[in-house]
Amino acid sequence: MTRLILALIRAMALALSFILSTFAASAFLSFALFLGGDAEWLRNNPEVAVGTVGFALAVWFEIASALFAPFFLFMLIAEPARLNGLVTNLLIGGGFALVYMVMNDVAVDLPYAPQEVWLAAIAAGFVGGLTHWVLAGYRAGRWMGPGKSAGPIED
């Protein structure tokens, strides 16, 4: 019964981590692409600030809806395998961004070259992976108890 409760708590933590990591990725993407990395627009023009928030929310909804199933499948593998490394989470976040860019024909009317949009999307995936690792990824599999040891060391 205790393991069931721990599994439910872990599932809620993973859901919250998914929500916040996809939002962090979309906020990064809106800052990199919509603002062009220049935050001075936000102070000078309040309409741009509202547009940036709207763009971030729209991108967040698109990312979250497209990547929920791959994230769920990855968690089914990562939890029992105890994949809790930072590099692993960063690479998976970048991989999810790459999968999203390949599966969706991203043709946007932005004043950037396509490779710059791809680079920004993969960087946003890294931001999402880092956010997930900070929130929940570093504790992958710990709710299942201690891991299997190699056994006693003999001299």
Secondary structure as UniProt FT lines:
FT   HELIX           2..29
FT   HELIX           30..34
FT   TURN            36..37
FT   HELIX           40..44
FT   HELIX           46..81
FT   HELIX           86..103
FT   TURN            104..105
FT   HELIX           114..135
FT   HELIX           137..139
FT   TURN            140..141
FT   HELIX           142..144
//
